[in-house]
Amino acid sequence: MRLTHGARRNQTQLQRGVGLAPSGAVRTRGQLIGETMTTKSTDFKETMTRELNDFIQSQARALSLAELDRLTADLPALRERFAKIPAQTYPYLADQLQFLSLVVEDQVVRDPAGEIVGEAAFALLYFQRATDLIPDSIPGMGLLDDAMIVRIVLGRHERAFKSSSHAYNLSWPGPSFDVEQLLAVISPLRLSSFYWSMATQPRLSEPTRSAA
C-alpha cells in the first residue's frame, strides 16, 4: 500500500517520537541521550554568551563621566601594565588593550556617551580592577576573564573598530570568544554571583554617561 505525502510525514514524526530514524532504524538510548545533551549544552552556551554581552552592555552604560575622566588619566600607568602581560600565555591581549586605550582617548572627547567608548572603557576598567572574576595572581589563567571581556567588546564593534585609524595595530578578524574556555575554570553559579555583585556595588553619584 502506497502512503500519501501526509501519511509519510506522520509516519516520520511518529518514528522520531519513539526513537526511530526516518529509515526505520532504531536509535539507541545512548544516541537519544547524546542528542538531548548536545542540544541542552548548545542552548546553555548561547544563554551564557548572551548574558555576558548583556553584562558588558549594562556596565558600560552605567559608567559615569568622572570614571571616564579618571580612566583617561590612568592610561599611562595602565599601558605599563599592558607591557607586562605574558605574551606566551595571552598572545593578543596586550595589543588589544592598547588598541582599546587609543579608542577611548580618541572617542571620550568626541562622544563620551557613545556605546563604543563605553564598552571599550569598561574593558579597560575591568582589567584595572584589583578583584575580578578570576584572580589575576593565578598563573596561566588569571587574565582569562580580562581577555574574555576584551574579545567580546572587539567582536561586538568589529566593523567600527576596523575603520579606526588605530586598526593597523591588530589583526582582523580578532580571535573569537568561546564561552567554554571560561566555563572550564568558572562555575555558572560563580559567574551569576559575580554579575549580581557588579550590578549592586555602590557607584559614584555623578551623572551617568547614558544621561549625558
Helices and strands as residue ranges (DSSP letters): H 5-17, H 29-61, H 65-82, H 93-110, H 115-128, H 144-156, H 158-162, G 167-169, H 179-183, H 188-200, G 209-211
